[in-house]
Amino acid sequence: MEAEAKQLRGLLAALCASGDADGLRRLLRESRASAALPAALFEPADPQRGQLPLHLAADGGHPLCVLLLLLEHRARGKSVDPPNALQATPIHLSARAGDAISVRALLAAGADPRARTRKGKLAAELAAEKGHAGVLDVLAAAPAHSAAAAGGDVCARSGDGELCALTGCPLAKDRDASLGIGPPLSARAAAL
């Protein structure tokens, strides 16, 4: 299984770093039953750098890959804020890359915009250093701690429906905005 996990890790790294969302979607679908998939998704290929596939996609500014990986993290109960070796989380990397779509998706999934890197930098500071005004607008509009500050109340409240795969909150009956092509999403999460 370790050889399979290593191979999957390499494929995930290449797809996420290059932004190949179609290839990533296919690999995730085909590997769903593999016991090696969690190891490939949640253990760094290079322990010294601590980069998970989510870090690579965020650092490259690849929002579709970030969204697919966020769905995997949420579905498996994993943090959407895993720090790398420099204590940078995916929201730091997306902000530095100028990827407002990924920043918005990370916030909706519960990422903490107040997290600091090892050098004490906030995501907003990294975006400002690079002149990414769109990212700064998204971060400025975020509640104190995104979905978690609002009690996760970023989609309809109902005990009858499924849960949004991104935000984790209940969907009102018949309010799945994924159009049947993916896991259930709230309208707000699908608009990201």
C-alpha positions as CSV (number, residue, x, y, z in Angstrom):
1,M,0.0,0.0,0.0
2,E,2.9,2.4,0.7
3,A,4.0,2.1,-2.9
4,E,0.5,2.9,-4.1
5,A,0.3,5.9,-1.7
6,K,3.6,7.2,-3.0
7,Q,2.4,6.9,-6.6
8,L,-0.9,8.6,-5.8
9,R,1.0,11.4,-3.9
10,G,3.2,12.0,-6.9
11,L,0.2,12.2,-9.3
12,L,-1.8,14.4,-6.9
13,A,1.2,16.7,-6.5
14,A,1.6,17.0,-10.3
15,L,-2.1,17.6,-11.0
16,C,-2.5,20.2,-8.2
17,A,0.7,22.1,-9.0
18,S,-0.3,22.3,-12.6
19,G,-4.0,23.1,-12.0
20,D,-5.3,20.1,-13.9
21,A,-8.8,20.0,-12.3
22,D,-10.1,17.5,-14.8
23,G,-7.3,15.1,-14.2
24,L,-7.6,15.6,-10.4
25,R,-11.4,14.9,-10.6
26,R,-10.7,11.7,-12.5
27,L,-8.0,10.6,-10.2
28,L,-10.1,11.2,-7.1
29,R,-13.1,9.4,-8.6
30,E,-11.0,6.4,-9.7
31,S,-9.1,6.2,-6.4
32,R,-12.1,6.6,-4.2
33,A,-12.0,3.0,-3.0
34,S,-8.3,2.9,-2.6
35,A,-7.0,2.6,1.0
36,A,-4.0,4.7,-0.1
37,L,-6.0,7.8,-1.0
38,P,-6.2,9.3,2.5
39,A,-2.4,8.9,2.9
40,A,-1.8,10.6,-0.4
41,L,-4.2,13.4,0.4
42,F,-3.3,14.1,4.0
43,E,0.4,13.2,4.3
44,P,3.0,15.5,2.8
45,A,5.1,14.0,-0.1
46,D,8.0,16.1,1.3
47,P,7.9,16.2,5.1
48,Q,10.5,19.0,5.3
49,R,8.2,21.3,3.3
50,G,4.9,19.9,4.7
51,Q,3.0,20.6,1.5
52,L,-0.2,18.7,1.0
53,P,-2.0,18.7,-2.4
54,L,-4.3,21.4,-1.0
55,H,-1.2,23.6,-0.4
56,L,0.1,23.0,-3.9
57,A,-3.2,23.9,-5.5
58,A,-3.6,27.0,-3.3
59,D,0.0,28.1,-4.0
60,G,-0.5,27.8,-7.7
61,G,-3.7,29.8,-7.7
62,H,-5.9,26.9,-9.0
63,P,-9.4,27.4,-7.6
64,L,-11.0,24.4,-9.2
65,C,-8.4,22.1,-7.7
66,V,-8.7,23.9,-4.3
67,L,-12.5,23.4,-4.4
68,L,-12.2,19.7,-5.2
69,L,-9.6,19.2,-2.4
70,L,-11.7,21.2,0.1
71,L,-14.6,18.8,-0.7
72,E,-12.3,15.8,0.1
73,H,-11.1,17.5,3.3
74,R,-14.6,18.2,4.5
75,A,-15.9,14.7,3.5
76,R,-13.2,13.0,5.5
77,G,-13.4,15.3,8.5
78,K,-10.0,16.9,7.9
79,S,-9.0,20.5,8.6
80,V,-9.2,23.0,5.8
81,D,-6.4,24.9,7.6
82,P,-3.5,22.5,7.7
83,P,-0.3,24.4,8.1
84,N,2.8,23.5,6.1
85,A,6.3,23.6,7.5
86,L,6.3,27.4,7.4
87,Q,2.9,27.5,9.3
88,A,1.3,28.8,6.1
89,T,-2.2,27.5,5.6
90,P,-4.0,27.2,2.2
91,I,-5.7,30.6,2.8
92,H,-2.2,32.2,3.1
93,L,-1.1,30.6,-0.1
94,S,-4.2,31.5,-2.1
95,A,-4.1,35.1,-0.8
96,R,-0.4,35.4,-1.9
97,A,-1.3,33.9,-5.3
98,G,-4.1,36.5,-5.7
99,D,-6.8,33.8,-6.0
100,A,-9.9,35.4,-4.6
101,I,-12.1,32.5,-5.6
102,S,-10.1,30.0,-3.5
103,V,-9.9,32.5,-0.6
104,R,-13.7,32.8,-0.7
105,A,-14.1,29.0,-0.8
106,L,-11.7,28.5,2.0
107,L,-13.5,31.1,4.1
108,A,-16.8,29.4,3.4
109,A,-15.3,26.1,4.5
110,G,-14.2,27.6,7.8
111,A,-10.6,28.6,7.2
112,D,-9.3,31.1,9.7
113,P,-8.2,34.4,8.1
114,R,-6.5,35.3,11.5
115,A,-4.0,32.5,11.3
116,R,-0.4,33.6,11.1
117,T,2.6,32.2,9.3
118,R,5.8,31.4,11.1
119,K,6.9,35.0,10.3
120,G,3.7,36.3,11.8
121,K,2.0,37.2,8.5
122,L,-1.8,37.2,8.0
123,A,-3.3,36.2,4.7
124,A,-4.4,39.8,4.2
125,E,-0.8,41.0,4.7
126,L,0.5,38.6,2.0
127,A,-2.2,39.7,-0.4
128,A,-1.4,43.4,0.3
129,E,2.4,42.8,-0.3
130,K,1.5,41.4,-3.8
131,G,-1.1,44.1,-4.5
132,H,-4.0,41.7,-4.7
133,A,-6.9,44.1,-4.1
134,G,-9.6,41.5,-5.0
135,V,-8.3,39.1,-2.3
136,L,-8.2,42.0,0.2
137,D,-11.8,42.8,-0.6
138,V,-12.9,39.2,0.1
139,L,-10.9,39.0,3.3
140,A,-12.3,42.4,4.5
141,A,-15.8,41.2,3.9
142,A,-15.3,38.0,5.8
143,P,-16.8,37.7,9.3
144,A,-14.4,37.5,12.2
145,H,-13.8,33.8,11.5
146,S,-15.8,33.0,8.4
147,A,-18.3,30.2,8.6
148,A,-17.2,29.2,12.1
149,A,-18.0,32.6,13.5
150,A,-21.4,32.5,12.1
151,G,-22.0,29.1,13.6
152,G,-21.6,27.6,10.1
153,D,-24.8,29.4,9.1
154,V,-23.9,30.1,5.5
155,C,-26.6,28.0,3.9
156,A,-30.3,27.2,4.6
157,R,-31.2,25.7,8.0
158,S,-33.3,22.6,7.9
159,G,-33.1,19.2,9.6
160,D,-34.6,17.4,6.6
161,G,-32.0,17.9,3.9
162,E,-28.5,16.8,3.2
163,L,-25.4,18.6,4.4
164,C,-23.5,21.0,2.1
165,A,-20.2,19.2,1.2
166,L,-18.2,22.4,1.5
167,T,-19.7,24.3,4.5
168,G,-21.1,21.3,6.4
169,C,-24.3,23.0,7.2
170,P,-27.8,21.5,6.4
171,L,-29.4,22.2,3.1
172,A,-33.1,22.9,2.9
173,K,-35.1,20.1,1.3
174,D,-34.5,20.0,-2.5
175,R,-31.9,22.8,-2.3
176,D,-28.8,21.0,-3.6
177,A,-27.1,23.4,-6.0
178,S,-24.5,20.9,-7.3
179,L,-26.8,20.1,-10.3
180,G,-26.3,16.5,-9.6
181,I,-22.7,16.5,-10.8
182,G,-20.9,16.3,-7.5
183,P,-21.5,16.2,-3.8
184,P,-24.4,18.3,-2.4
185,L,-23.7,22.1,-2.2
186,S,-25.5,25.0,-0.9
187,A,-26.3,27.7,-3.4
188,R,-23.8,30.0,-1.7
189,A,-21.0,27.4,-1.9
190,A,-21.9,26.6,-5.5
191,A,-21.6,30.3,-6.4
192,L,-18.0,30.4,-5.3
